[in-house]
């Protein structure tokens, strides 16, 4: 955020049930999360914007594009896919819900966060990621798994007309290549960056490279998109 703020107004939204909004009830659909984000932007008086979404957030920003296509300038889909019931995920959504019920939020979050890093618990970024991962209510964690499982945007990819950058770590244990390829081949003119030797949270593992890719994409001269407004 510090790097991006040198060039843009940056808004990082806590979804209902997560972070500083974890006292709120989380919806059980990706479309409802998207509408909540749009409500916040409307309250702030923001008409046009770039979007970056990671993981489930990547599904939400795709849904935002579908809901308000003329307001989104450029789109970054980071370690995400077009299908919520993610094929090849380290475990099924149903199993994640079972383990959430058995183990609780903290143990579940730490276990899943470990899969997001190349070196798992041995990664220097693990404790930071795990601390963030536990900032979620039990209701939101369960609702998020239901929301992802019930969402599918594959048949709408060709309607995305924004300049789009897809970023993926080659050892991502959550989203396999089939999901990334579907985005890349499905969205007209999308660009793809595959970063080596990193997993699902590659912004913590390849920070400088991630920031460089992101800024070069967002600051490049406009081609078929309009200039963004702050």
Backbone torsions as a table, in degrees:
resi	resn	phi	psi	omega
1	UNK	NA	-37.3	178.6
2	UNK	-61.9	-42.3	178.2
3	UNK	-65.7	-44.6	-177.5
4	UNK	-66.2	-33.1	-177.4
5	UNK	-68.8	-12.9	174.1
6	UNK	-69.2	-18.2	-174.5
7	UNK	-127.3	-21.0	-172.8
8	UNK	-139.0	159.5	162.2
9	UNK	-78.5	126.0	-174.0
10	UNK	-114.2	129.5	176.6
11	UNK	-123.3	117.3	176.5
12	UNK	-108.4	109.4	-172.3
13	UNK	-92.1	130.2	170.5
14	UNK	-84.1	116.9	177.2
15	UNK	-65.1	154.3	177.5
16	UNK	-55.2	126.5	-179.5
17	UNK	96.4	-6.5	-175.3
18	UNK	-123.1	149.4	173.9
19	UNK	56.6	-132.9	-179.3
20	UNK	-73.2	-6.2	177.7
21	UNK	-106.7	19.6	-174.5
22	UNK	-73.8	-6.4	174.1
23	UNK	-80.2	-11.0	-179.6
24	UNK	-88.8	152.1	177.7
25	UNK	-77.9	127.5	-179.2
26	UNK	-83.7	140.2	175.1
27	UNK	-73.2	166.2	-179.5
28	UNK	-106.1	22.5	177.2
29	UNK	-141.7	147.6	176.7
30	UNK	-64.7	-38.4	-179.6
31	UNK	-61.3	-38.2	179.2
32	UNK	-69.5	-38.2	174.5
33	UNK	-61.1	-42.4	-180.0
34	UNK	-61.6	-43.6	179.8
35	UNK	-64.2	-36.6	177.8
36	UNK	-63.4	-42.3	177.0
37	UNK	-61.9	-44.6	179.2
38	UNK	-63.1	-37.3	176.9
39	UNK	-61.0	-41.3	178.5
40	UNK	-63.8	-45.2	179.0
41	UNK	-63.0	-37.6	177.2
42	UNK	-64.4	-42.0	179.0
43	UNK	-63.5	-30.5	178.8
44	UNK	-85.4	-4.8	178.6
45	UNK	74.9	27.5	-177.8
46	UNK	-98.8	119.6	-176.7
47	UNK	-93.4	-50.0	-176.9
48	UNK	-117.2	147.2	-173.2
49	UNK	-163.1	154.6	165.0
50	UNK	-83.3	156.9	177.7
51	UNK	-129.1	136.0	170.1
52	UNK	-128.2	126.7	178.4
53	UNK	-131.1	133.5	179.5
54	UNK	-111.5	132.7	173.9
55	UNK	59.4	-122.0	176.6
56	UNK	-60.0	-33.8	176.5
57	UNK	-60.9	-28.4	176.4
58	UNK	-67.6	-33.2	174.8
59	UNK	-69.3	-40.2	-178.7
60	UNK	-64.6	-42.1	-179.8
61	UNK	-70.3	-31.7	172.3
62	UNK	-60.9	-42.9	179.5
63	UNK	-64.4	-36.7	177.3
64	UNK	-62.4	-42.5	177.7
65	UNK	-59.4	-41.5	-179.9
66	UNK	-66.4	-35.0	-177.1
67	UNK	-77.9	-39.1	-176.5
68	UNK	-136.0	67.0	-172.4
69	UNK	-60.7	-28.9	-176.0
70	UNK	-80.6	-10.1	-177.3
71	UNK	-94.6	-18.5	-176.5
72	UNK	-91.0	127.6	-177.1
73	UNK	-90.0	-66.7	176.6
74	UNK	-125.8	154.8	-171.4
75	UNK	-129.0	130.9	174.8
76	UNK	-118.2	118.1	178.0
77	UNK	-107.3	107.2	-169.4
78	UNK	-112.1	115.8	176.6
79	UNK	49.6	56.2	-177.0
80	UNK	-144.6	-173.1	-179.4
81	UNK	-157.6	178.5	-179.2
82	UNK	-94.6	3.8	-175.1
83	UNK	-132.0	119.8	-174.1
84	UNK	-70.7	-36.0	175.7
85	UNK	-83.1	81.1	-162.7
86	UNK	-66.2	113.8	177.4
87	UNK	-67.6	136.4	178.4
88	UNK	81.2	3.2	177.3
89	UNK	-59.4	156.3	-176.7
90	UNK	-58.6	-21.9	170.6
91	UNK	-159.3	161.1	-179.3
92	UNK	-71.7	161.0	176.3
93	UNK	-62.2	-38.1	179.3
94	UNK	-61.3	-41.7	179.2
95	UNK	-68.3	-35.9	176.9
96	UNK	-63.5	-38.5	177.5
97	UNK	-66.1	-40.3	177.7
98	UNK	-61.8	-45.0	-177.8
99	UNK	-70.9	-30.7	174.1
100	UNK	-62.5	-43.8	178.5
101	UNK	-65.7	-36.4	-178.0
102	UNK	-76.7	-41.0	-168.3
103	UNK	-106.1	-17.8	-176.9
104	UNK	85.7	173.2	-173.6
105	UNK	-66.5	-49.3	-172.1
106	UNK	-62.9	-50.0	180.0
107	UNK	-63.4	-40.0	179.6
108	UNK	-65.2	-45.0	-179.1
109	UNK	-62.6	-43.9	-179.8
110	UNK	-64.9	-39.9	179.4
111	UNK	-64.2	-46.1	-178.3
112	UNK	-70.7	-39.8	178.5
113	UNK	-59.3	-33.7	178.5
114	UNK	-61.5	-34.6	-180.0
115	UNK	-72.3	-15.1	-177.8
116	UNK	-81.2	-7.2	-175.3
117	UNK	-120.9	144.1	-177.2
118	UNK	-56.1	-45.6	-177.3
119	UNK	-99.0	16.5	176.0
120	UNK	51.9	-132.2	-176.4
121	UNK	-63.8	-21.6	-179.8
122	UNK	-77.5	-9.0	-179.1
123	UNK	-68.3	139.9	176.1
124	UNK	-60.5	-21.1	-177.7
125	UNK	-90.2	-3.4	-170.7
126	UNK	-62.5	-48.4	-174.9
127	UNK	-64.7	-37.8	175.8
128	UNK	-62.7	-47.9	-178.5
129	UNK	-63.9	-42.0	-180.0
130	UNK	-65.1	-37.9	178.1
131	UNK	-63.6	-40.8	176.5
132	UNK	-67.2	-39.5	-176.5
133	UNK	-65.5	-25.3	-179.4
134	UNK	-85.9	-4.0	179.2
135	UNK	-84.1	59.5	-178.6
136	UNK	-149.0	142.5	176.1
137	UNK	-76.4	158.3	177.5
138	UNK	-60.9	-41.2	179.9
139	UNK	-59.8	-43.9	-178.5
140	UNK	-68.8	-38.6	179.1
141	UNK	-61.5	-45.3	178.8
142	UNK	-67.5	-44.0	-179.4
143	UNK	-62.3	-36.6	179.3
144	UNK	-64.1	-38.9	177.9
145	UNK	-66.2	-39.1	175.8
146	UNK	-66.9	-41.0	-178.1
147	UNK	-62.1	-45.1	179.4
148	UNK	-63.7	-46.1	-176.3
149	UNK	-61.3	-29.4	-176.7
150	UNK	-92.6	5.8	-175.0
151	UNK	-111.0	140.6	178.0
152	UNK	-150.0	116.5	-179.2
153	UNK	-112.0	14.1	-173.3
154	UNK	-62.3	-36.7	-175.8
155	UNK	-78.8	-1.4	-178.7
156	UNK	-114.5	3.1	-175.4
157	UNK	-59.6	-39.0	-176.9
158	UNK	-67.0	-14.4	179.2
159	UNK	-82.8	-10.1	179.5
160	UNK	-77.2	112.5	-176.9
161	UNK	-103.7	-7.4	179.2
162	UNK	-68.3	149.6	167.6
163	UNK	-59.9	128.3	-171.1
164	UNK	-128.8	134.0	173.7
165	UNK	-114.5	128.0	176.2
166	UNK	-107.5	126.4	-179.6
167	UNK	-120.2	133.5	-174.9
168	UNK	-149.0	141.5	172.8
169	UNK	-93.2	134.2	-170.2
170	UNK	-66.9	-14.1	178.8
171	UNK	-112.6	27.9	178.6
172	UNK	-62.9	121.7	-178.1
173	UNK	-91.4	-7.8	179.8
174	UNK	-95.3	-46.0	-178.0
175	UNK	-118.6	112.4	179.3
176	UNK	-79.7	174.6	-175.9
177	UNK	-58.5	-33.4	-177.5
178	UNK	-59.9	-37.0	178.1
179	UNK	-69.8	-41.7	-179.9
180	UNK	-67.2	-43.5	179.1
181	UNK	-61.7	-37.1	179.1
182	UNK	-62.6	-41.0	176.4
183	UNK	-64.3	-49.5	-174.7
184	UNK	-61.7	-44.1	-179.0
185	UNK	-82.0	-23.8	-175.8
186	UNK	-85.4	-33.0	-177.8
187	UNK	-89.6	120.6	-176.6
188	UNK	-57.7	125.1	175.0
189	UNK	72.0	12.7	-178.2
190	UNK	-64.8	145.0	174.6
191	UNK	-101.3	149.3	-176.7
192	UNK	-128.3	131.5	173.4
193	UNK	-122.4	118.9	177.0
194	UNK	-107.7	118.8	-177.7
195	UNK	-97.5	133.8	-176.1
196	UNK	-79.8	155.2	171.0
197	UNK	52.1	48.0	174.6
198	UNK	-154.0	165.4	-173.8
199	UNK	-117.4	-139.6	-169.3
200	UNK	-74.2	-30.3	179.7
201	UNK	-104.4	54.2	-172.2
202	UNK	-67.4	-18.0	175.6
203	UNK	-65.0	-20.6	175.8
204	UNK	-93.9	-15.7	-176.9
205	UNK	-103.9	-31.8	179.3
206	UNK	-130.7	57.1	-169.2
207	UNK	-59.2	-50.5	-176.1
208	UNK	-62.8	-42.9	-179.8
209	UNK	-66.9	-42.2	178.4
210	UNK	-59.3	-47.2	-178.6
211	UNK	-65.0	-39.2	179.3
212	UNK	-63.2	-47.2	178.6
213	UNK	-59.4	-44.6	-177.0
214	UNK	-64.6	-47.0	-177.4
215	UNK	-69.3	-38.8	177.9
216	UNK	-62.1	-38.3	179.3
217	UNK	-68.9	-46.5	-175.1
218	UNK	-73.7	-27.5	-176.7
219	UNK	-96.3	-5.0	179.6
220	UNK	-62.9	147.7	178.6
221	UNK	-55.9	142.7	-179.6
222	UNK	-64.9	141.4	174.6
223	UNK	-114.0	-84.7	-179.9
224	UNK	-97.9	9.7	176.9
225	UNK	-112.6	163.5	178.7
226	UNK	-88.2	159.5	177.4
227	UNK	-65.4	141.4	-179.0
228	UNK	-77.6	151.5	173.1
229	UNK	-106.9	147.4	-177.4
230	UNK	-77.0	NA	NA
